[in-house]
Amino acid sequence: MQDKPIDNALLALRKQTIRGDLDGLEQVEALLTMRGVSMPRVMPAKRPDVARRGLMRLLVMDTLRGGPATFRDVVAFVEPRRPELAPRVAYIRTGQTLARMKAAGLVWRERRMWRLAT
């Protein structure tokens, strides 16, 4: 292995050790010191996952289970259920989700109405 991947692996191990309150922090830091790698003094807290995986797809499917809906109807359903998103971001994410679902064959659009594929 080259130096950079080893250094990055040790830094990731240090971060994992600190965040998980695991044993072996002194050994990892000793290896980093021997390699001449500078370590951050403060480890930032792990941020909560804002982009909840699959949630937009579930919300869109919930909307369309009630029957065909326009894009604006879908956005109106999504917005109150994702209060952490600004209205513009909810609009954009809904469009992206519908496009991905259409490409996967899960939904289709006829004129202005979106429907679940059967």
C-alpha positions in Angstrom: 0.0 0.0 0.0 1.0 3.5 -0.6 1.4 6.0 2.2 -1.8 8.1 1.6 -4.2 5.1 1.8 -2.5 3.9 5.0 -2.7 7.3 6.5 -6.4 7.7 5.6 -7.2 4.2 6.9 -5.5 5.1 10.3 -7.4 8.4 10.4 -10.7 6.6 9.8 -9.8 4.0 12.4 -9.1 6.9 14.9 -12.4 8.5 14.1 -14.3 5.2 14.5 -12.4 4.6 17.8 -13.3 8.0 19.2 -16.9 8.0 18.1 -17.5 4.4 19.3 -15.6 4.9 22.6 -13.5 1.9 21.8 -10.1 0.7 23.1 -6.9 1.2 21.2 -7.0 5.0 20.6 -3.4 5.4 22.0 -2.0 2.8 19.7 -3.7 4.3 16.6 -2.5 7.8 17.5 1.0 6.4 18.1 1.0 5.0 14.6 -0.2 8.2 13.2 2.5 10.1 15.1 5.2 7.7 13.9 4.0 8.3 10.3 4.1 12.1 10.8 0.4 12.6 10.2 -1.3 15.5 11.9 -4.5 14.7 13.7 -7.4 17.0 14.3 -7.7 18.0 18.0 -11.5 17.9 18.1 -13.5 15.2 16.4 -16.8 16.7 15.1 -19.9 14.9 16.1 -21.5 12.6 13.5 -24.3 14.5 11.8 -27.7 12.9 11.8 -28.7 11.5 8.4 -30.8 14.2 6.9 -31.3 12.4 3.6 -33.3 9.5 4.9 -32.7 6.7 2.4 -35.8 5.8 0.4 -38.2 8.1 2.3 -39.0 10.3 -0.8 -39.8 7.1 -2.8 -42.2 6.0 0.0 -43.9 9.3 0.2 -44.4 9.5 -3.6 -45.8 5.9 -3.5 -48.1 6.8 -0.6 -49.4 9.7 -2.6 -50.0 7.7 -5.8 -51.7 4.8 -4.0 -54.6 7.0 -3.5 -55.0 7.3 -7.2 -53.5 9.4 -10.0 -52.1 12.8 -9.0 -50.5 15.8 -10.6 -46.9 16.8 -9.8 -48.1 19.6 -7.6 -50.4 17.2 -5.7 -47.4 15.0 -5.0 -45.3 18.0 -3.8 -48.2 19.1 -1.6 -48.3 15.7 0.0 -44.5 15.6 0.5 -43.9 19.1 1.9 -45.6 18.7 5.3 -44.0 15.3 5.8 -40.5 16.6 5.2 -40.5 19.9 7.3 -36.7 19.9 7.3 -36.7 20.6 3.6 -37.3 24.1 2.2 -40.4 24.2 -0.1 -38.1 24.7 -3.2 -35.9 21.7 -2.2 -39.0 19.5 -1.6 -40.2 20.5 -5.1 -36.8 19.6 -6.7 -36.5 16.3 -4.7 -40.0 15.2 -5.7 -39.2 15.8 -9.3 -36.0 13.9 -9.1 -37.7 11.0 -7.3 -40.5 10.8 -9.8 -37.9 10.8 -12.7 -35.9 7.9 -11.0 -39.1 6.0 -10.3 -40.2 6.5 -13.9 -36.9 5.2 -15.2 -37.2 2.2 -13.0 -40.7 1.5 -14.3 -42.5 2.1 -11.0 -44.6 5.1 -12.1 -45.7 6.5 -15.4 -47.2 9.8 -16.5 -50.1 10.4 -18.8 -50.5 14.1 -19.7 -50.3 15.8 -16.3 -51.2 12.8 -14.1 -48.7 10.5 -12.4 -49.8 6.9 -11.7 -48.3 3.8 -10.1 -47.3 1.2 -12.6 -49.4 -2.0 -12.3 
